Structures are given as C-alpha cells and as structure tokens.
Amino acid sequence: MGGQLAAVIGVGQTQLAHRLYMSIAEMTRQAAERALADARMDWNDIDAVVLGKTPDIFDGHLFPELFLAGALGAVGKPIFRIHTAGSVGGHTGIQAAHLVQAGLFEKVLTVAYAKESEGDLNWAVSGGGIPFYSPLVAGPGGYFAPHIRAYMRRADAPDHTGIHIAYKDRRNALKNPYAHGPIPDISLDMIEKSPILWDPLRYLETCPSSDGASAMVITSEKYADAGSVPPAWILGSACRSEASTAPRRDLVNPLGGREAAKVAYEQAGVRDPQKEVDCAELYVPFSWYEAMWVENMGLCDEHQGWRNALEGKNEIDGEMPINMSGGLMSGNATGATGMIRLMEAAMQVRGQAGEHQVDGARIALGHAFGGAAQYFSVWVVGSKKPR
C-alpha cells in the first residue's frame, strides 16, 4: 500500500442509549476526550478533524462541521465532514486514515455520531431516502426483509438461523459496557416469542435505535507508539458503492461489498481471509445479515454463513468470531455504528476489548454498509507493523 503508514492509537465512545441525555456537542466531545486520553494526547496535538453523521433529517441538525468545531478542538484547524448514510462511520474512519497515509497530516481525530431520538430514522426508506423507490411506510426492516428471504431460498437456510445469531450477539452484548439495553436473561425462547416485525424478522432479531458517539485518533508511524497500548496498524481499507437501481444487482451478495473486501485484503497482504483473519465486526442491523455478510466478506464459502452460525463457529471462542461486542444488537447509533465496527476491530488487535476480547487476535476486519445495501466500507487492521 502506498504512502506512509497509519495506525489507530486511541479509541473512545459514549454509552449507547435510546435517549442519551447529552447534547450532540457533549456526546461527541466525550467520545473524543476518551480517544485522546487513550492516545495520551490533548487537543493541541491534533492536526485535523474528520467528522461523520447520517442524513440531517435523522437528527434534525444541519452543518455539524460548523456547530461542533469548538467542541472538537477544530477552531482554526481543518475539519472535514463525511456523509454516506448508514455506512458513514466506516467511511469517516477510512477517510481519516487516508489523510494520514497521504502525508497531509500526522495526527487526525475522527468522530462519528447519531442522535436519532431527535429525528426521523424511518424517513430513510419511506420514500425520501432511496431515490426512485415508491414509499414503503415500513421502516428499514421492510426494505431488507425480502432480501433476507431471498437468501433463505438461495442458501436453503432454516427459519431459526436468525434467532440463533441474535442470541449469540445479545449474549455478547452483555460483555460490552457501552451496550444499549442489554438483556441479562436473554434466551432463544425469548427471541423466538418476540413479535414478528417484518417476516422473518422478530423484534429481538433487530437492532435498537440508539444515540451515541465514537472517536479514534489515527497517526503516522512517527507517533504510533504514543498511545497507552500498542497501536492497531491499518493494513488495508476500501470503500465501494453501487447504484441502488442497477439492473441485475445482487441484493443478497452485493458486488460493492465483495469488491471492497477484495481490495482491503489485497492491500493487507491477506490471501486467505478464512484462515488469516482472526475475527470481524460486521454491520448487522438484522440478525440474518450476519450470515449474509460473512459470505460477502469472503470469511466463509457462499451459502455456508448460516451453517457456521448454527454450528457455533462465530462465537467469541469459535473458528471465526463475529461481532464479539454484540455488534448492532448492542446498539445502533447509525452515524457512529460503522466507526464502532472499525474501532472494535482495532481494539481486538490492541488487546483492549475486555470481556469480549478474542484470545490472540492479530488481524481483524471492520465493516460497514449503508443505503439500500449499496455503500460499503471495509478495513483490515493488525497488531504487527507492516513492512
């Protein structure tokens, strides 16, 4: 990979909650302060800020790059805003890494957030968020449920697969101190008996709508050892998109995701992701998408994702741990969610994931998608400095 090396040396986030009783400025500053503390830096050390959020109607606030500049120590410094719907947190983190890799800055603070309790998330797929589509009046799950049923038919997957995935992720969420509304007595029976929202998705197979913020400090090699623990080296990253209305688009196994993963692996020198990647944090708003995205990212063979889930291969102590933090079942502050996936991957290779740490994790993947499953961002991080 060209340019200078880049590494994550600081991470931070807020609690994820339905109504986080903090202003947007307070949320983002708290996450940033925690990332700076982990990096053992202060506001004066930062050269630039990269900020991400979802569409303005999601939280009802415009121009965050202006009204948050003071809270994020960006007055008099370059500040950039990234916008790509639900995948925005992933794109934001990757753009921050690109600024360092390109040699434009040495130390970049990147922050992503959502305050969904103040906006209208359902707008995304009710006719306003996806151009040229008729209004669904069904929320995001109403758009994605047919794609899940298509996967079930294509892969011959049994109906109870999503229940088992949700059970794993909600158990993992109990190990995550920032999780939104963890359920201590969660069980397969509880998930199965929860109401059907969009066939085949039940209430407890879907992610909550959360408020929250996340942040990372990304630096060049020169400052990579400044943090409180060893860095997570950014080995490869890629963003890809495809038109939501493209003819013959594969909605079950999208080309954009496959291409993003392929490029990130090539940059990272990963030839066999099923053997070389130790764990992954995937953007899974609905349980079934874990099986679908494991295949899309090349972490298992096609039509094998549901089998791996039912066989326990994606547990924290399994062959390919997936969503050790609980993933989106531990909270979905849409603007921050993608960055949290990247951040959790970095935490794994830095050995700082606490109760949901994968033993011996050396290479991890972080993933985000957005829109009508048309925007994708992927990065691969490692504990070992690349040559």
Secondary structure, 3 states (H helix, E strand, C coil): CCCCCEEEEEEEECCCECCCCCCHHHHHHHHHHHHHHHHCCCHHHCCEEEEECCCHHHHCCCCHHHHCCCCCCCCCCCEEEECCHHHHHHHHHHHHHHHHHCCCCCEEEEEEEEEHHHCCHHHHHCCCCCCCCCCCCCHHHHHHHHHHHHHHHHHCCCCCHHHHHHHHHHHHHCCCCCCCCCCCCCCHHHHHHCCEEECCEEHHHECCCCEEEEEEEEEEHHHCCCCCCCCEEEEEEEEEECCCCCCCCCCCCCHHHHHHHHHHHHHHCCCCHHHHCCEEECCCCECHHHHHHHHHCCCCCCCCHHHHHHCCCCCCCCCCCECCCCHHHHCCCHHHHHHHHHHHHHHHHHCCCHHHCCCCCCEEEEEEEECCCCEEEEEEEECCCCC
